[in-house]
Amino acid sequence: MYDIIIVGGNLSGLTAGLYAAEKELKIAIIERHKKPFSPAHCGEAISHITAKILRINERNCPKNDIRQIKINMPPSKVFNLNLSSDHIYIINRNYLENNLIKEAKEKKIDLFLGRRMIKFNQPNEIIMDKNEKIQGKIIIDASGITCIIGKQIGINTKLKPKDIGICIQSRVVSKYNPKKMHMWWGEPYAPLGYAWLFPINENLSNIGIGIIGGQKLDITKLHQKYIKKITKNKYKIISTFRACEPMYKPLEQIVKDNILFVGDSARLVDPASGAGIHNAIFSGILAGLTAAKYIKGEIKSLQIYQNLMQNKINKIKKTYKNKSKLTNSSKYNKTFNRFFQTIVTINKIYPNFYQNRVTKLLEKDVKKIEFLKNINI
Ligand SMILES: Cc1cc2nc3c(=O)[nH]c(=O)nc-3n(C[C@H](O)[C@H](O)[C@H](O)COP(=O)(O)OP(=O)(O)OC[C@H]3O[C@@H](n4cnc5c(N)ncnc54)[C@H](O)[C@@H]3O)c2cc1C
């Protein structure tokens, strides 16, 4: 019997496993891909606080420090947001996740890579392909948008098309200012969404688009059009990946009996921007620590995970409510126009005001991790 079984071996699952492993428990991670993050399917943009939590520097993970965000809004607005150094990075998730897997092996976590969870028999049994069965005292669902355990225990995990982000992204070789991120909100490239170029270095970028589902649009064509425009038609595509993201409210209960839900599986993505890395690792760490401390008898209930995440859940719910009002392009463009205009104006008067606010918010998460590490009740 394992102490903890984690289904999904990407960012949220791996961080959950690594933090739980600090308590020297018997842990298994099941991941259906042999290499969970290949090819790249994420813009890989994170804040410096997320980088700190991920120990990007200690892990020698390549990072590109962004100094400016250029935002185009229809019909012809352009916003330039200057950033102080070391605020936003484009990291290399392939490198990072390979490292996390290596560390998981060193910590004696049983990694079932290239294996799929087929069935969950409550309360403890996981059945994998080849009919292999394993049991775990605590189960962590880190399966991303599929929320496979949630689905099997009867939680309504269905997402309406309007609550799904439909994305396509390519790794592209092209010359571009490596210090400048570019985003194009709304038409003509990304109606009810945005297109992005996040530079990895001066010759390589993640170029993608993400739009709200249910629109009858050819996303491949829109993506091609944006790549051509932003690279001035000088580019070479290395890889392309399509993926979906939950752009919805978090699950009401992210703790259910002996099951914890983390990352995209718990729908912890920001429904306005699609950013999910920070919440994936934050929830993964809290869930891993909670499960391990519970097994060790250092805490009496798994509910502490829900309590520590509740503010974040409420905030995402609020964003979702506001975002749901933007039902057409006119409302969408008007709202984001106003939003970016406000940020740029405030930043002109108080440089870095907005970045510092985000930093303060994320620092609260660092404190929560420290709090959970140290409690013993
Ligand atoms: C195109 C795109 C760009 C993005 N860009 C950014 C960005 O720049 N910044 C940002 O903050 N966020 C970004 N995000 C969001 C971010 O990538 C996700 O929120 C984050 O990766 C979620 O991590 P996760 O571990 O929770 O889920 P996932 O990464 O979805 O991992 C779930 C894992 O579970 C595995 N799995 C699923 N079912 C099973 C099963 N039955 N058996 C075994 N394994 C299973 C899957 O193979 C997968 O590896 C982007 C998302 C997309 C789609």
The ligand as an ORCA input file, in Angstrom:
! r2SCAN-3c Opt
* xyz 0 1
  C      -0.933     26.672    -24.827
  C      -0.841     26.972    -23.357
  C      -0.006     27.975    -22.910
  C       0.106     28.241    -21.548
  N       0.952     29.221    -21.145
  C       1.068     29.494    -19.823
  C       1.992     30.480    -19.375
  O       2.749     31.065    -20.163
  N       2.038     30.759    -18.041
  C       1.233     30.103    -17.134
  O       1.304     30.410    -15.928
  N       0.388     29.139    -17.544
  C       0.292     28.804    -18.846
  N      -0.542     27.803    -19.253
  C      -1.252     27.010    -18.233
  C      -0.315     25.941    -17.614
  O       0.413     25.305    -18.633
  C      -1.127     24.906    -16.826
  O      -2.001     25.569    -15.944
  C      -0.224     23.981    -16.025
  O       0.709     23.344    -16.856
  C      -1.076     22.935    -15.315
  O      -0.263     21.942    -14.773
  P      -0.922     20.611    -14.179
  O       0.216     19.755    -13.736
  O      -1.974     20.934    -13.202
  O      -1.712     19.935    -15.403
  P      -1.162     19.348    -16.767
  O       0.032     20.085    -17.213
  O      -2.319     19.259    -17.696
  O      -0.700     17.861    -16.382
  C      -1.603     16.806    -16.214
  C      -0.847     15.516    -16.459
  O      -1.703     14.409    -16.152
  C      -1.491     13.391    -17.101
  N      -2.681     12.539    -17.123
  C      -3.943     12.902    -17.449
  N      -4.779     11.830    -17.376
  C      -4.004     10.773    -16.975
  C      -4.275      9.394    -16.726
  N      -5.502      8.862    -16.882
  N      -3.254      8.573    -16.342
  C      -1.988      9.091    -16.193
  N      -1.676     10.396    -16.432
  C      -2.678     11.206    -16.821
  C      -1.258     14.143    -18.405
  O      -0.546     13.353    -19.338
  C      -0.450     15.361    -17.937
  O       0.940     15.163    -18.037
  C      -0.669     27.499    -20.613
  C      -1.520     26.488    -21.065
  C      -1.613     26.209    -22.419
  C      -2.528     25.108    -22.881
*
